Amino acid sequence: MENSTNGLEVVYEKVPTLTDTLMHYCPGCSHGVVHRVIMEVIHEMGITEQTIGVAPVGCSVFAYNYMNIDMQEAAHGRATAAATGVKRVHPDKFVFTYQGDGDLAAIGTGETIHTVNRGENILMVFVNNGVYGMTGGQMAPTTLAGMKTTTSPFGRDVATMGSPLRITELIANLPGALYVTRQSVHSTAAVRKLKKAIQLSFEYQKLNQGTCFIEVVSNCPSGWKMTPVESNQWLVENMFPVYPPGDIKVPKPPAVNN
Amino acid sequence: MGSINGTSETKLMKGNEALAEAALRAGMQAYFGYPITPQSEILEYLIIHGPKRGSVVLQAESEVAAINMVYGAAGAGARVMISSSSPGISLMQEGISYIAAAELPCVIVNVQRGGPGLGTIQPAQADYFQAVKGGGHGDYRLIVLAPNSVQEMADFMFDGFRLTEQYRIPVMILSDGALGQMMEKVTLAPDGSLPLTQKPWATTGKPASRERNFITSLHIEPEMMEEVNLHLQRKYKELQKEVRYELHHTDDADIVLVAFGLSARICEKVMDLAREKGIRAGIVRPITLYPFPSDILREIAEHAGAFLTVEMNAGQMVEDVRLAVNGKKPVFFKGRMGGMIPTPEEVLAELESIVEHQLLHA
């Protein structure tokens, strides 16, 4: 690092792609970390001027208050339709969506599948915490079997409420999907891996070969009614068996500039 | 711009195709749609002619997705249009509310068919309330233009883009299946006759030289949300100067027909037949349905004896005519529904009955 003050080296600072606005997220929530990592990548790649984000209804609906880039807030479930509109009129720009599980895997399932099926050259970031956080802890399409929420008070009964939807595996089957991976932010090592996946996705976007999709398995201490530490432990023990981290689809042959 | 379209051109064209061609000549940069009768020719025409003339043309997976693509593209600064027919327009209402709230310019075309429900593919005017009073949730309005010819289907694309970009209020062209399907002579303005406008608010990527742009309709503090509403209402008031209408023989008219779109063309025949019989009939044709030409109706009510509103619905615009006339003179209604088109003869019979029973014996 070049900067130094009083002989002390600056080893970390907030990137200018984040605003100074205090985030409204609950203590221990994953969203803040995911926001930061995406914004760090955009800053480090020097693509702020070329990037447009879309964040729909959900806990992250106020993302444009924190992300210091051009952003659109979209209707519930319609983030990738709006992003398609942006990308089609600005094919040379980087476009990403930032969606929750209700948005991407319930009300917006049609948009999710068709956006990926068209191979829109965008990055979809899918924050999956298995619960509707914004509206106060209702059942999500990704709520685990037996998991209690305010609308599955006796636990999710798969016989009447369906099974947790593994939409990431589903969309990986579509030819339009270029890169599909599942990450998390429950540990520093996991955060670094996510950052790498985001970097890779923006690099892939330059190639114009299809949709990049990153699921981030996340916690929701408020919705799960746990402390942040407990929620991260619970995530490893309960979410990972259903939503195992790792790459699901990588470009074949390796997508490289030639 | 393409040399073949560098001049104005007169052709015989279907309404839907004339509108699509006019959209390209008016500098449309993106179109999103989904097939539905009786307007599928718009998407079919544009998918052939749009991309090679520089426009994005995309068939979406649904009307819901399509209108949200419009939101995205309009928010990113493009000149955007979408078209559908009644049931499809119903599906778009949430998106239209978001677009109106976020003040994004776009033109929405409704080639109406008979309803409610799946209804029929025959022409109707039963979406007047939906178009003029809001349609989706919240206090918002659209600028609503009602063409009555293939020529106006084309001309209103230019007017639509001009108005929507000037006011940042979405424009709806409220047409119907007959106007969409009929063939007439149309003169098309040349390419490039509507220059693109600057949109410094659009999300095009944030340079270091400006603050970030964001497109949103979310204002969680009620004080702020009310401010946004007051701002919108001020803009709607400003629209009064864009009121457009057409008058036929209203100066000496004892009875005034009020009709828009296809119904207004039928009323021209009715007026001629009535005048042949010595009944002094006139016509007010609202061209902008919002803003509504209330002032001229109020003025005419001073000297005319009665009004007869003719619509292809159960009586929708007639409510606005009555509000304008405000009880000064009787306002009657003649309508057909469900895709039926009123004949000049049946409207004339209604008109004669009003003259006989209401005016002569008043």
Contacts between the chains, C-beta under 8 A, distances in Angstrom:
chain1	res1	chain2	res2	distance
A	48	B	205	7.5
A	48	B	206	6.0
A	48	B	208	7.9
A	49	B	205	4.8
A	49	B	206	6.3
A	49	B	207	5.0
A	49	B	208	7.6
A	50	B	205	4.9
A	51	B	205	6.1
A	51	B	206	8.0
A	52	B	76	6.6
A	52	B	203	5.0
A	52	B	204	7.3
A	52	B	205	6.0
A	54	B	72	6.9
A	61	B	218	6.2
A	62	B	218	7.5
A	64	B	212	7.5
A	64	B	214	4.0
A	64	B	216	6.4
A	67	B	212	7.8
A	68	B	206	7.3
A	68	B	212	5.5
A	69	B	205	7.7
A	69	B	206	5.2
A	69	B	212	5.8
A	70	B	203	3.8
A	70	B	204	6.6
A	70	B	205	5.7
A	70	B	206	4.8
A	70	B	212	5.6
A	70	B	213	4.9
A	70	B	214	6.9
A	71	B	203	6.6
A	71	B	212	6.9
A	71	B	213	7.9
A	71	B	214	4.5
A	71	B	215	7.5
A	72	B	71	7.5
A	72	B	72	6.4
A	72	B	75	5.0
A	72	B	76	7.8
A	72	B	203	5.6
A	72	B	214	6.9
A	72	B	215	4.3
A	72	B	216	7.5
A	73	B	214	7.0
A	73	B	215	6.6
A	73	B	216	3.9
A	73	B	217	7.0
A	73	B	218	5.7
A	74	B	68	6.5
A	74	B	71	6.9
A	74	B	72	7.4
A	74	B	98	7.9
A	75	B	68	6.1
A	75	B	71	7.5
A	75	B	94	6.0
A	75	B	95	6.3
A	75	B	98	5.3
A	78	B	64	7.1
A	78	B	65	7.1
A	78	B	68	3.7
A	78	B	71	7.5
A	78	B	95	7.2
A	81	B	60	7.2
A	81	B	64	7.6
A	81	B	65	4.2
A	81	B	66	7.6
A	81	B	68	3.6
A	81	B	69	5.0
A	81	B	71	7.8
A	81	B	72	6.8
A	82	B	68	5.1
A	82	B	69	7.0
A	82	B	71	5.2
A	82	B	72	3.4
A	82	B	75	7.3
A	83	B	72	6.0
A	84	B	58	7.4
A	84	B	65	7.8
A	84	B	69	5.2
A	84	B	72	6.4
A	85	B	30	7.1
A	85	B	32	6.9
A	85	B	68	7.1
A	85	B	69	3.8
A	85	B	70	6.3
A	85	B	71	6.4
A	85	B	72	2.7
A	85	B	73	3.6
A	85	B	74	7.4
A	85	B	75	7.6
A	85	B	76	6.8
A	85	B	78	7.9
A	85	B	80	7.6
A	86	B	72	4.4
A	86	B	73	6.6
A	86	B	75	7.0
A	86	B	76	4.5
A	86	B	203	7.0
A	87	B	72	8.0
A	88	B	30	6.3
A	88	B	56	4.6
A	88	B	58	6.3
A	88	B	69	7.4
A	88	B	73	6.5
A	89	B	29	6.2
A	89	B	30	5.3
A	89	B	56	6.0
A	89	B	73	4.7
A	89	B	76	5.3
A	89	B	77	7.4
A	89	B	78	4.0
A	89	B	80	7.9
A	90	B	76	5.7
A	90	B	204	6.7
A	90	B	205	7.6
A	93	B	204	7.5
A	93	B	205	5.6
A	110	B	61	5.9
A	110	B	62	6.4
A	110	B	64	7.8
A	110	B	65	7.0
A	111	B	61	7.3
A	111	B	64	8.0
A	111	B	65	5.4
A	111	B	68	7.6
A	114	B	60	7.7
A	114	B	61	3.9
A	114	B	65	6.8
